[in-house]
Amino acid sequence: MNLRRLLDHLYNAAGYGAALFMIGVLAMVLASVIGRLAGFNLRGSDSYAGYCMAAASFLALAHTLKRGEHIRVMLFLERFGGRLRRPLELWSHAAGTFFCAVLAWYSVRLAWQSHAYNDISQGNDATPLWIPQLGMALGCIVLLVAMADDFILLLRRRAIGTGAPDELKAIE
């Protein structure tokens, strides 16, 4: 298996993980509603719905980026033509990669520190916080890989993927 296919599988796996966590949000909300109708309180269901929502949001970032669905600076870049557009695209991808690296570093650090200090949630569920923070950290790492992937493709003057192979956008 070549590296391109491996990266595409990584981005798709993160997207499927996000979808599973969205199902988790649905399950927690439904369990809470059914519990109220049946006369019992499902403790921690609101917290777990929030944890699932955070994990879904962060895991979906890389998949969304590779599908071209993120709000980008293309409206700004399309106004520039010729020789100025490529340096601006390189700068924007470099800045994006840098900020994704910082986000990934600090999210992994947060999960690590929560584990080291045995930090637990303040709600009734008393969940060790490093467990839900893993979804955020993993999503940030995969986003960093996706941003670096796009930056390297741009440097090599290759097409940046926006989904299916027939939707590839050629870089000037």
Phi, psi and chi 1 to 4 in degrees:
 res  aa     phi    psi   chi1   chi2   chi3   chi4
   1 MET       -  131.6  178.8 -179.9  -65.8      -
   2 ASN   -83.2  168.9   64.7   12.3      -      -
   3 LEU   -64.0  -38.9 -176.5   59.0      -      -
   4 ARG   -59.9  -46.1  171.9   61.2   32.7 -142.5
   5 ARG   -66.4  -36.9  -69.8 -177.2   66.2 -178.9
   6 LEU   -63.7  -44.0 -178.5   68.3      -      -
   7 LEU   -65.1  -41.8  -71.1  172.9      -      -
   8 ASP   -61.8  -38.7  -71.3  -19.1      -      -
   9 HIS   -65.3  -37.7  -74.2  -55.4      -      -
  10 LEU   -62.6  -47.1  174.6   66.5      -      -
  11 TYR   -64.4  -41.0  -52.0  140.5      -      -
  12 ASN   -67.4  -38.7  -73.1  -25.9      -      -
  13 ALA   -62.8  -40.1      -      -      -      -
  14 ALA   -64.0  -38.5      -      -      -      -
  15 GLY   -64.7  -41.9      -      -      -      -
  16 TYR   -66.5  -37.1  -73.7  126.5      -      -
  17 GLY   -62.4  -41.7      -      -      -      -
  18 ALA   -61.3  -41.3      -      -      -      -
  19 ALA   -64.1  -40.2      -      -      -      -
  20 LEU   -64.2  -38.5  -71.3  174.7      -      -
  21 PHE   -70.1  -30.2  -82.1  107.6      -      -
  22 MET   -65.7  -37.1  -73.2  -60.3  -66.1      -
  23 ILE   -64.8  -35.7  -67.4  170.0      -      -
  24 GLY   -62.4  -39.7      -      -      -      -
  25 VAL   -60.6  -47.5  171.8      -      -      -
  26 LEU   -58.8  -45.7  174.1   67.3      -      -
  27 ALA   -61.9  -42.1      -      -      -      -
  28 MET   -67.7  -40.6  -71.9  -64.6  106.7      -
  29 VAL   -67.4  -44.8  170.2      -      -      -
  30 LEU   -62.9  -41.5  -75.2  177.1      -      -
  31 ALA   -62.7  -38.8      -      -      -      -
  32 SER   -66.8  -43.8  179.8      -      -      -
  33 VAL   -65.5  -46.7  168.4      -      -      -
  34 ILE   -63.9  -38.3  -69.4  170.3      -      -
  35 GLY   -62.0  -42.2      -      -      -      -
  36 ARG   -65.1  -40.4  -75.0 -171.1 -164.8  116.1
  37 LEU   -66.5  -33.8  -69.1  174.6      -      -
  38 ALA   -85.3   -7.6      -      -      -      -
  39 GLY    93.0   18.4      -      -      -      -
  40 PHE  -131.1  156.2   66.4   90.3      -      -
  41 ASN  -103.9  120.9 -177.3   18.0      -      -
  42 LEU   -86.3   98.0 -173.6   60.7      -      -
  43 ARG   -65.7  133.2  -66.4  164.5   54.2  145.9
  44 GLY    86.2   -0.6      -      -      -      -
  45 SER   -65.2  -35.7   61.9      -      -      -
  46 ASP   -65.1  -40.9  -67.5  -20.3      -      -
  47 SER   -64.6  -44.3  -63.7      -      -      -
  48 TYR   -67.8  -33.4  -75.0  111.1      -      -
  49 ALA   -63.5  -40.8      -      -      -      -
  50 GLY   -65.1  -41.2      -      -      -      -
  51 TYR   -62.2  -43.5  -59.9  152.1      -      -
  52 CYS   -65.5  -37.9  -72.0      -      -      -
  53 MET   -65.6  -42.1  179.9   58.4   76.7      -
  54 ALA   -63.7  -45.6      -      -      -      -
  55 ALA   -62.5  -42.7      -      -      -      -
  56 ALA   -62.4  -42.1      -      -      -      -
  57 SER   -63.0  -47.3  -61.4      -      -      -
  58 PHE   -73.8  -36.9  -80.3   92.8      -      -
  59 LEU   -68.7  -25.8  -74.7  171.9      -      -
  60 ALA   -80.1  -12.9      -      -      -      -
  61 LEU   -60.4  -49.5  -71.8  172.9      -      -
  62 ALA   -66.8  -42.6      -      -      -      -
  63 HIS   -61.8  -41.2 -171.8  -93.8      -      -
  64 THR   -65.7  -41.8  -54.3      -      -      -
  65 LEU   -60.3  -46.2  175.0   71.8      -      -
  66 LYS   -70.7  -17.6  -64.8  -51.2  -82.3 -172.6
  67 ARG   -90.7   -2.2  -62.7  -76.8  179.6 -120.6
  68 GLY    75.3   24.8      -      -      -      -
  69 GLU   -98.5   -4.6  -61.0  -63.2  -34.2      -
  70 HIS   -74.3  150.7  -83.4 -130.4      -      -
  71 ILE   -70.1  122.2  -63.2  172.3      -      -
  72 ARG  -118.6  176.1  -62.5 -177.6 -175.4 -149.6
  73 VAL   -89.9   19.6  -65.2      -      -      -
  74 MET   -64.3  -32.6  -68.9  -52.1  -66.6      -
  75 LEU   -60.1  -38.2  -69.4  174.0      -      -
  76 PHE   -72.8  -45.3  176.3   72.2      -      -
  77 LEU   -69.0  -30.3  -69.4  176.7      -      -
  78 GLU   -67.5  -19.0  -74.0  173.7   -5.0      -
  79 ARG   -74.6  -19.8  -65.7 -174.8 -180.0  -93.2
  80 PHE  -101.5  134.4  -64.9   97.2      -      -
  81 GLY  -119.6  175.3      -      -      -      -
  82 GLY    65.3 -132.5      -      -      -      -
  83 ARG   -76.7  -20.6  -64.2  174.6   25.8 -176.6
  84 LEU   -84.1  -24.5 -171.7   56.9      -      -
  85 ARG   -66.5  -46.8 -177.9  173.6  175.0  170.1
  86 ARG   -61.6  -47.3  179.2  160.4  170.1   76.9
  87 PRO   -60.0  -36.2  -22.9   30.8      -      -
  88 LEU   -68.1  -38.4  -74.1  172.6      -      -
  89 GLU   -64.9  -43.1  -75.4 -179.0  -10.0      -
  90 LEU   -62.0  -43.5  -72.6  169.6      -      -
  91 TRP   -63.3  -43.0 -179.7   85.8      -      -
  92 SER   -66.7  -37.8   65.2      -      -      -
  93 HIS   -70.9  -37.8  -83.6   80.0      -      -
  94 ALA   -64.0  -44.1      -      -      -      -
  95 ALA   -64.2  -42.8      -      -      -      -
  96 GLY   -62.0  -42.3      -      -      -      -
  97 THR   -64.4  -42.3  -57.2      -      -      -
  98 PHE   -60.8  -47.7  170.8   76.6      -      -
  99 PHE   -67.8  -33.1  -73.2  119.3      -      -
 100 CYS   -67.2  -36.5  -73.3      -      -      -
 101 ALA   -65.2  -42.6      -      -      -      -
 102 VAL   -63.5  -45.1  170.6      -      -      -
 103 LEU   -61.3  -44.1 -178.6   63.9      -      -
 104 ALA   -63.9  -43.9      -      -      -      -
 105 TRP   -58.0  -49.8  170.1  -98.4      -      -
 106 TYR   -74.0  -29.0  -78.8  105.4      -      -
 107 SER   -73.1  -38.4   62.7      -      -      -
 108 VAL   -66.0  -41.5  168.5      -      -      -
 109 ARG   -62.1  -40.9 -177.0  176.1  170.0 -140.1
 110 LEU   -61.8  -46.8  176.0   67.0      -      -
 111 ALA   -63.7  -40.5      -      -      -      -
 112 TRP   -63.5  -44.7 -178.1  -96.9      -      -
 113 GLN   -67.6  -37.5  -73.5  176.8  -19.2      -
 114 SER   -62.0  -37.6  -67.1      -      -      -
 115 HIS   -69.7  -44.4 -178.4  -92.1      -      -
 116 ALA   -64.5  -36.8      -      -      -      -
 117 TYR   -94.6    6.2  -63.6  130.3      -      -
 118 ASN    52.0   45.3  -65.0  -41.8      -      -
 119 ASP   -73.8  131.3 -161.0    9.7      -      -
 120 ILE  -122.7  160.5   60.3  170.1      -      -
 121 SER   -69.0  156.9   67.1      -      -      -
 122 GLN   -86.2   -8.5  -60.9  -62.7  -47.9      -
 123 GLY   -80.1 -173.0      -      -      -      -
 124 ASN   -66.3  -21.7  -67.1  -25.7      -      -
 125 ASP   -77.1  -26.6   56.7  -31.4      -      -
 126 ALA    48.2   47.5      -      -      -      -
 127 THR   -79.8  134.3  -58.4      -      -      -
 128 PRO   -59.6  123.6  -21.1   30.6      -      -
 129 LEU   -68.2  -19.6  -73.8  178.1      -      -
 130 TRP   -66.6  -24.7   66.0  -89.8      -      -
 131 ILE   -67.5  -54.1  -64.6  171.3      -      -
 132 PRO   -69.6  -24.1   17.9  -26.6      -      -
 133 GLN   -72.2  -17.9  -71.0  168.6   -8.2      -
 134 LEU   -62.9  -37.6  -79.1  178.2      -      -
 135 GLY   -61.9  -41.7      -      -      -      -
 136 MET   -65.5  -46.7  178.3 -178.5   74.7      -
 137 ALA   -62.8  -43.8      -      -      -      -
 138 LEU   -64.7  -42.2 -175.6   60.0      -      -
 139 GLY   -61.7  -39.0      -      -      -      -
 140 CYS   -68.3  -37.0  -70.2      -      -      -
 141 ILE   -65.9  -44.6  -69.9  169.0      -      -
 142 VAL   -66.4  -36.9  177.2      -      -      -
 143 LEU   -62.9  -40.8  177.4   62.7      -      -
 144 LEU   -60.7  -43.7  170.7   60.7      -      -
 145 VAL   -61.4  -42.3  170.3      -      -      -
 146 ALA   -66.1  -41.4      -      -      -      -
 147 MET   -66.7  -43.3  -80.4  -62.8  -64.8      -
 148 ALA   -63.6  -37.6      -      -      -      -
 149 ASP   -59.8  -49.1 -180.0   19.9      -      -
 150 ASP   -63.4  -40.0  -83.4   -2.0      -      -
 151 PHE   -63.3  -43.7 -177.3   52.2      -      -
 152 ILE   -66.1  -40.6  -69.7  169.0      -      -
 153 LEU   -61.3  -41.1  -72.3  173.1      -      -
 154 LEU   -65.1  -41.9 -173.8   63.3      -      -
 155 LEU   -61.4  -37.4  -77.4  172.7      -      -
 156 ARG   -87.0    5.9  -60.4  173.1   92.8 -168.0
 157 ARG    57.7   39.6  -64.3 -176.9 -177.8  -89.0
 158 ARG  -102.0  168.1  -59.2  -91.2  171.2   91.8
 159 ALA   -73.1  137.5      -      -      -      -
 160 ILE   -93.9  124.7  -66.2  176.7      -      -
 161 GLY   -68.7  139.6      -      -      -      -
 162 THR  -127.1   34.5   58.4      -      -      -
 163 GLY   125.5 -126.7      -      -      -      -
 164 ALA   -67.7  154.9      -      -      -      -
 165 PRO   -56.6  -28.9  -24.3   31.2      -      -
 166 ASP   -78.3   -4.7   58.3  -25.5      -      -
 167 GLU  -107.2   19.5  -62.3  174.9    0.8      -
 168 LEU   -68.1  140.0  -70.6  177.8      -      -
 169 LYS  -105.0  119.9  177.2  179.4   78.4  172.2
 170 ALA   -78.5  138.3      -      -      -      -
 171 ILE   -94.2  133.2  -58.9  -61.6      -      -
 172 GLU   -64.2      -  -62.7  174.7  -25.1      -
